[in-house]
Amino acid sequence: MTRLIACFTSVVILLGCWSLPLAAKVRFGKNVRIGGHDVSNQTFSKKRRAVYYIHKGRPRHPGCRWRKNRDGSRIKICHLQRKKR
């Protein structure tokens, strides 16, 4: 009986881990800030991603740019300067 419970538990855990990457969609809500910059109401998924780099000083290439990957996905790369409080 304990072997059956252990087998069932491992199957449930495996199915749970397998289904997590399928539901990978992130939506920022109201008043979301990264490094003092407003990133509200932006949605990202597997095909549409973002990377935010926060610099203490002025970045070499400030602002955000979209780039395409070989697999057809797009990535938003932002180089932002940390805002002072």
N, C-alpha and C positions, 0 to 999 in steps of 0.2 A: 504494500500500500504506500509506503514512503517513497519507493522508487517511482511510482506513478505520479505522486505529488511533485517530486523533484523534476521529473521529465516535463510535466505540465507547466511548472514554474519556469523552466528554462525556455520552453517554446514561447511562452507569453513574453518573456524578457527579450528574446530574439526578434519577435514580431514587433514589439514596441520600439526597439532600436532601429529596425529596418524602416519603419514608417516615419521616423523623425525627419529625415532629409526631404521627404516628399512635401511636407508642410512648412517649408522654409520661406515664409514671406513676412517681412517686417514693415510696419507702417509707423512712422513717427507721428505722434499726436500734436496737440496744441502746446505752444510755448516750450518746445524742445530746443535746447541750445547745446552746441559742441564748441568748447573753447570760447564761449561768448557770442558765437554766430548762430543765427536763427536757421534751423533745419526742419521747421515744422511742415507737416503734411507732405512728406516725401515717402514713397513706397519703393521698396527694394525686394527683389526676388533672385532666383538662380540666374536668370538671364539679364537682370538689371541690378548691378551691385554698386557699392560706393566704398571709397577709402578716404578717410579724413586724416591729414597730417597737420598737427598743431605745432607751430614753431614759437619759440620765445621771442626771437627777433624777426626781422623782415625776411620772408622766404624768397628764394631765388625766382620762382615763378608763381606769384600770388594768384589766387582765384581758383576756379573749378573748370575742368575740361572733361569731355566724354571721349573715351577711347574704345575701339572695337577689339575684341579678342578673336582668335582663330576659330573658336567654336560658335561664333555668332552672337555671343553675349556682349553687353556693353558695361563699362565700368566708369564711374564718375570719380575722378581723382581731384581732391581739393587740398591745396596748400594754403593754410590759413594762419594768420598771426594771432596769438592769444590776446584777447582784449583785456584791458586793465579794468579793475573794478572801481 
